[in-house]
Amino acid sequence: MQQLGEIVYLAQMVQRECSFLELTFQAPCVGYCSIGLLKMVVIAVKRNVIAELVQNLRDVWDQSIITVEHREICKNVMKPAIFITSLTAVVNVIMGISFTILPIAEMIYHYALTGGWVRQLPFLICWPFDPLSGNKYFLVYPLYIVIGFSGIIIHMAFDCLFCILTAHICMNFRILEHDFENIKSASDINETSESITKCLIHVEKHQRLHKYKEAVDGIFSFTLCYNFFVSSIIICIQGFMITAASGYTLIKFALFLASFLVELFLLCFYGQDVSESLEATTGPPADVA
């Protein structure tokens, strides 16, 4: 409903021939919500696939973390993942506070200067009634806060899920690379049946991890493509808004821009990381064989 209300309001702004600055204020909100809506639908539709993938990675975790070297690899991969997801959460929460709470601060500041209240709303949605009039305003504003943070939570849930799943896959590929290298070193001296057995086990694990990587692609690929396309447009609009806006509006859109940049960094970093981790394990099986 929020997405529909924002689109209708944007269409009304175009019909009223509003200024370009007013349109650029509304367009990023529509884009942000459209991305969030798609992410919510994907998580809902793919929930069984995601649950199965999480269980499979949990089983692999129990089988993979055996030696001190394995724990060190796990630490080197998972600590940055936890830090990046935490940073993403902090930036998004601050952005949510700025969008939903700063209008209250501006209304108080305006009242302190002029002695009059000028009612504002965090963002623009088309309602079948005037949300600024009467007591309806005091019911609508808390609803905006709920709507704003619901969208943020959906974005964070999707992005952090992608980050953690790919981090686990990268970790297992690197552990596998480590194990292959150790088998290869032993095979240079004396190729035993034990080393061959271990190699076959690791090859089978490599195939399973590749299957899990393809499952992640199937869950996230289309949404990430749409996310990158829309985010690129929004970032350009945000850059313009930052140069044209002032006051608390400048703060809001600067944080909005920061959240998109952090999100794209997270998605690019772990997309590249899982590709590199996969490539690193393609050589050893053939060499050992």
VOGU-3710 file (C-alpha; in Angstrom, 3 decimals, decimal comma):
1> mqqlgeivyl> 0,000/0,000/0,000  2,852/2,364/0,797  4,437/1,700/-2,608  1,135/2,357/-4,370  0,552/5,531/-2,355  4,001/6,887/-3,228  3,586/6,104/-6,932  0,166/7,789/-7,008  1,594/10,837/-5,245  4,486/10,993/-7,729
11> aqmvqrecsf> 2,014/10,799/-10,629  -0,021/13,615/-9,081  3,139/15,710/-8,754  3,849/15,218/-12,472  0,276/16,227/-13,346  0,577/19,349/-11,194  3,828/20,172/-13,021  5,811/20,345/-9,799  9,405/21,494/-9,928  12,222/19,092/-10,743
21> leltfqapcv> 13,532/19,435/-7,187  10,185/18,296/-5,772  10,095/15,329/-8,133  13,625/14,290/-7,213  12,588/14,383/-3,562  9,877/11,785/-4,206  11,507/9,565/-6,843  14,236/8,037/-4,599  11,624/7,057/-2,010  9,626/5,265/-4,711
31> gycsigllkm> 12,752/3,472/-5,938  13,833/2,509/-2,428  10,409/1,062/-1,641  10,228/-0,817/-4,940  13,541/-2,511/-4,141  12,330/-3,329/-0,637  9,066/-4,735/-1,963  10,911/-7,022/-4,383  13,259/-8,179/-1,614  10,312/-8,949/0,656
41> vviavkrnvi> 8,592/-10,976/-2,077  11,785/-12,929/-2,837  12,362/-13,793/0,829  8,735/-14,902/1,179  8,649/-16,960/-2,028  12,111/-18,507/-1,543  11,823/-19,079/2,211  11,904/-22,884/1,915  14,933/-22,796/-0,383  16,676/-20,389/2,002
51> aelvqnlrdv> 15,880/-22,598/5,010  17,260/-25,663/3,220  20,406/-23,776/2,198  20,983/-22,547/5,757  20,622/-26,110/7,078  23,063/-27,434/4,469  25,635/-24,780/5,349  25,161/-25,580/9,039  25,927/-29,249/8,317  29,015/-28,286/6,303
61> wdqsiitveh> 30,133/-26,017/9,168  30,135/-28,975/11,569  32,269/-30,981/9,139  34,678/-28,208/8,104  35,949/-26,566/11,299  38,365/-29,228/12,538  41,902/-27,868/12,896  43,389/-24,649/14,237  44,075/-23,570/10,658  40,400/-24,032/9,819
71> reicknvmkp> 39,384/-21,864/12,766  41,818/-19,176/11,660  40,363/-19,183/8,137  36,881/-18,980/9,639  37,924/-16,033/11,781  39,509/-14,186/8,843  36,350/-14,541/6,737  33,550/-14,156/9,264  34,886/-11,223/11,315  34,803/-8,810/8,324
81> aifitsltav> 31,335/-10,133/7,434  30,052/-9,380/10,924  31,650/-5,928/10,844  30,213/-5,041/7,428  26,710/-6,245/8,294  26,871/-4,309/11,568  27,998/-1,181/9,707  25,153/-1,625/7,227  22,665/-1,940/10,072  23,986/1,172/11,841
91> vnvimgisft> 23,881/3,305/8,672  20,348/2,156/7,868  19,064/2,747/11,400  20,571/6,253/11,447  18,983/6,928/8,057  15,642/5,681/9,368  15,858/7,956/12,388  16,775/10,926/10,210  13,818/10,372/7,882  11,212/9,702/10,560
101> ilpiaemiyh> 12,322/11,783/13,554  14,045/14,847/12,078  10,733/16,384/10,899  9,688/16,489/14,561  12,898/18,322/15,440  12,312/20,817/12,624  8,723/21,431/13,752  9,941/22,119/17,297  12,648/24,437/15,981  10,124/26,305/13,821
111> yaltggwvrq> 7,772/26,649/16,797  10,597/28,034/18,950  11,345/30,680/16,311  7,847/31,681/15,207  5,491/30,399/17,885  3,453/28,468/15,301  3,266/24,812/14,406  3,792/23,734/10,795  2,888/20,083/10,492  5,190/17,897/8,410
121> lpflicwpfd> 5,411/14,249/7,430  8,599/12,205/6,899  7,822/11,374/3,257  4,976/11,789/0,811  2,186/9,245/0,359  -1,185/9,761/-1,290  -4,017/9,338/1,222  -7,787/9,398/0,604  -7,944/12,120/3,274  -5,806/15,040/4,415
131> plsgnkyflv> -3,259/13,484/6,822  -2,194/16,907/8,154  -5,625/17,976/9,386  -7,216/17,355/12,773  -6,367/14,490/15,060  -5,687/12,187/12,109  -2,188/13,626/11,994  -1,334/12,128/15,400  -2,375/8,696/14,146  -0,733/8,967/10,732
141> yplyivigfs> 2,708/10,128/11,880  3,429/7,019/14,029  2,309/4,958/11,048  4,994/6,664/8,950  7,598/5,631/11,524  6,419/2,019/11,346  6,397/2,115/7,530  9,875/3,651/7,371  11,533/1,162/9,693  9,668/-1,772/8,128
151> giiihmafdc> 11,254/-0,891/4,786  14,678/-0,545/6,390  14,363/-3,901/8,165  13,426/-5,614/4,891  16,466/-4,117/3,143  18,787/-5,097/5,997  17,360/-8,620/6,241  17,911/-9,293/2,540  21,367/-7,703/2,315  22,691/-9,229/5,540
161> lfciltahic> 21,320/-12,641/4,562  23,167/-12,412/1,243  26,333/-11,289/3,021  26,311/-14,074/5,623  25,432/-16,842/3,160  28,163/-15,831/0,716  30,643/-15,409/3,589  29,948/-18,978/4,715  30,391/-20,271/1,175  33,653/-18,308/0,784
171> mnfrilehdf> 34,904/-19,647/4,111  34,239/-23,246/3,080  35,890/-22,759/-0,306  39,001/-21,366/1,398  39,079/-24,221/3,888  38,744/-26,582/0,934  41,611/-24,828/-0,847  43,744/-25,237/2,293  42,901/-28,949/2,518  43,645/-29,527/-1,174
181> eniksasdin> 47,037/-27,856/-0,836  47,941/-30,119/2,073  46,923/-33,228/0,137  48,936/-32,070/-2,865  52,045/-31,584/-0,712  51,738/-35,115/0,638  51,152/-36,552/-2,838  54,402/-35,104/-4,161  56,292/-37,497/-1,879  54,161/-40,608/-1,703
191> etsesitkcl> 50,687/-40,861/-3,139  48,860/-43,128/-0,710  45,359/-44,527/-0,763  44,554/-42,359/2,249  45,433/-39,154/0,398  43,375/-40,265/-2,608  40,403/-40,955/-0,351  40,720/-37,518/1,227  40,974/-35,948/-2,200  37,777/-37,652/-3,336
201> ihvekhqrlh> 36,000/-36,445/-0,197  37,139/-32,883/-0,866  36,085/-33,097/-4,520  32,621/-34,204/-3,419  32,540/-31,305/-0,950  33,607/-28,931/-3,734  30,675/-30,101/-5,836  28,258/-29,562/-2,947  29,603/-26,063/-2,297  29,265/-25,229/-5,976
211> kykeavdgif> 25,654/-26,389/-5,778  25,078/-24,113/-2,768  26,670/-21,224/-4,643  24,257/-21,815/-7,533  21,378/-21,857/-5,026  22,471/-18,424/-3,781  22,564/-17,210/-7,394  19,048/-18,502/-7,945  17,735/-16,726/-4,853  19,454/-13,367/-5,193
221> sftlcynffv> 20,574/-12,773/-8,799  17,482/-11,081/-10,287  16,866/-8,943/-7,209  20,501/-7,847/-7,089  20,371/-6,907/-10,784  17,268/-4,787/-10,183  18,849/-3,368/-7,031  21,966/-2,231/-8,909  19,948/-0,712/-11,743  17,585/1,293/-9,521
231> ssiiiciqgf> 20,298/2,185/-7,001  22,472/3,663/-9,751  19,643/6,017/-10,720  18,893/6,868/-7,091  22,547/7,630/-6,333  22,630/10,128/-9,206  19,454/11,778/-7,907  20,833/11,834/-4,369  23,997/13,535/-5,577  21,869/16,260/-7,134
241> mitaasgytl> 19,700/16,568/-4,016  22,738/17,021/-1,790  23,913/19,965/-3,892  20,441/21,576/-3,974  19,023/20,792/-0,521  19,740/22,467/2,798  19,013/22,002/6,483  17,706/18,701/7,737  16,758/17,704/4,171  20,461/17,725/3,314
251> ikfalflasf> 21,181/15,437/6,274  18,418/13,035/5,256  19,569/12,634/1,690  23,252/12,476/2,620  22,446/9,522/4,894  20,189/8,080/2,199  23,102/8,247/-0,251  25,473/6,720/2,327  23,124/3,788/2,910  22,989/3,018/-0,817
261> lvelfllcfy> 26,766/3,267/-1,189  27,348/0,941/1,777  24,762/-1,482/0,403  26,339/-1,576/-3,060  29,804/-2,013/-1,534  28,548/-4,973/0,503  26,919/-6,643/-2,494  29,902/-6,050/-4,802  32,462/-7,152/-2,204  30,846/-10,477/-1,422
271> gqdvseslea> 29,835/-11,161/-5,001  33,478/-10,771/-6,012  34,716/-12,679/-2,954  32,653/-15,776/-3,673  33,811/-15,747/-7,325  37,476/-15,540/-6,298  37,040/-18,260/-3,675  35,437/-20,543/-6,254  38,216/-19,921/-8,795  40,879/-20,645/-6,167
281> ttgppadva> 39,592/-24,212/-5,769  39,254/-25,100/-9,459  42,922/-25,938/-9,937  43,888/-28,291/-7,077  41,492/-31,179/-7,869  42,888/-31,568/-11,393  46,486/-31,241/-10,150  46,035/-33,896/-7,488  44,284/-36,242/-9,873
//
